[in-house]
Every structure is written in structure tokens, then in C-alpha cells.
Amino acid sequence: RYQALLGEATVTGTTAEISPSIQQNGTGYAAPENWWDVTANIPNSAAVDTVKVVCGAKTLAELKVPPKG
């Protein structure tokens, strides 16, 4: 099995961009129903209102996020 990882995010203005990658499962156990949790913290993101998940030049998702406060 494989699992997804998120790379480092880049922040430009109010948009953060992050890319997933896939690696072999090195944990020795399976995730429930074969779905892995994928999370990331984006430093310096107080002004971010949109997060783009990209793979190369292709945008996989564009997520609106509530302002921090």
C-alpha cells in the first residue's frame, strides 16, 4: 500500500499552495478503510484565505479557509 504526504507550502499574498506526494507505507499497518489522514500546518498563514492543492501545473483543489482570529 501507499500513503500520501503533503510537501512544504508556499504562501503568496492570501493564497497558500501545497503539493501531495505518494510514498510506500512504511508504518507496517493499514489505515481504517484504507484512507490515510493527510494534514499540514502552513507557517505564516494568518492572511491566507485560499489553499490550492496542486500536482505540477494542475490544480487538484482550491479550498476557502476562514480567517484566523
Kinemage of the C-alpha trace (Angstrom):
@kinemage 1
@onewidth
@group {chain A} dominant
@subgroup {mainchain}
@vectorlist {calphas} color= white
{ca arg a 1} P 0.000 0.000 0.000
{ca tyr a 2} L 0.912 3.632 -0.393
{ca gln a 3} L 0.241 6.724 1.659
{ca ala a 4} L 0.015 10.408 0.768
{ca leu a 5} L 2.228 13.116 2.206
{ca leu a 6} L 1.997 16.877 1.813
{ca gly a 7} L 5.112 18.868 0.945
{ca glu a 8} L 6.036 22.299 2.249
{ca ala a 9} L 3.528 25.005 1.485
{ca thr a 10} L 4.332 28.291 -0.205
{ca val a 11} L 2.392 31.436 0.675
{ca thr a 12} L 1.877 34.280 -1.798
{ca gly a 13} L -0.360 37.057 -0.528
{ca thr a 14} L -3.629 35.472 0.604
{ca thr a 15} L -3.077 32.141 -1.190
{ca ala a 16} L -1.126 29.118 0.026
{ca glu a 17} L -0.118 26.337 -2.349
{ca ile a 18} L 0.711 22.783 -1.288
{ca ser a 19} L 1.508 19.586 -3.224
{ca pro a 20} L 0.846 15.973 -2.282
{ca ser a 21} L 3.234 13.123 -2.978
{ca ile a 22} L 2.887 9.371 -2.603
{ca gln a 23} L 5.265 7.032 -0.790
{ca gln a 24} L 5.210 3.413 0.210
{ca asn a 25} L 3.570 2.729 3.550
{ca gly a 26} L 6.490 2.388 5.945
{ca thr a 27} L 4.386 2.160 9.103
{ca gly a 28} L 3.650 -1.578 8.973
{ca tyr a 29} L -0.115 -1.155 9.449
{ca ala a 30} L -3.100 -0.211 7.321
{ca ala a 31} L -5.320 2.796 7.817
{ca pro a 32} L -9.011 2.227 8.627
{ca glu a 33} L -10.871 1.552 5.358
{ca asn a 34} L -7.550 2.231 3.554
{ca trp a 35} L -7.826 6.017 3.947
{ca trp a 36} L -4.933 7.965 5.483
{ca asp a 37} L -5.374 11.274 7.280
{ca val a 38} L -3.488 13.995 5.404
{ca thr a 39} L -2.907 17.241 7.293
{ca ala a 40} L -0.462 20.117 7.190
{ca asn a 41} L 0.286 23.278 9.124
{ca ile a 42} L 1.153 26.280 6.996
{ca pro a 43} L 3.511 28.722 8.734
{ca asn a 44} L 2.979 32.477 8.274
{ca ser a 45} L -0.571 31.885 7.085
{ca ala a 46} L -2.559 34.408 9.119
{ca ala a 47} L -3.621 36.288 5.958
{ca val a 48} L -4.344 33.155 3.896
{ca asp a 49} L -7.955 32.766 2.725
{ca thr a 50} L -7.388 30.181 -0.044
{ca val a 51} L -5.342 26.978 -0.128
{ca lys a 52} L -4.580 25.424 -3.519
{ca val a 53} L -3.664 21.743 -3.674
{ca val a 54} L -1.606 21.245 -6.832
{ca cys a 55} L 0.151 18.465 -8.711
{ca gly a 56} L 2.610 20.041 -11.121
{ca ala a 57} L 0.702 22.643 -13.125
{ca lys a 58} L -2.693 21.048 -12.375
{ca thr a 59} L -4.868 22.384 -9.530
{ca leu a 60} L -6.484 19.440 -7.713
{ca ala a 61} L -8.490 21.518 -5.224
{ca glu a 62} L -8.991 25.126 -4.215
{ca leu a 63} L -10.144 25.425 -0.611
{ca lys a 64} L -11.530 28.561 1.011
{ca val a 65} L -10.489 28.828 4.663
{ca pro a 66} L -11.888 31.075 7.396
{ca pro a 67} L -9.656 33.901 8.637
{ca lys a 68} L -7.732 33.331 11.839
{ca gly a 69} L -8.787 35.467 14.684
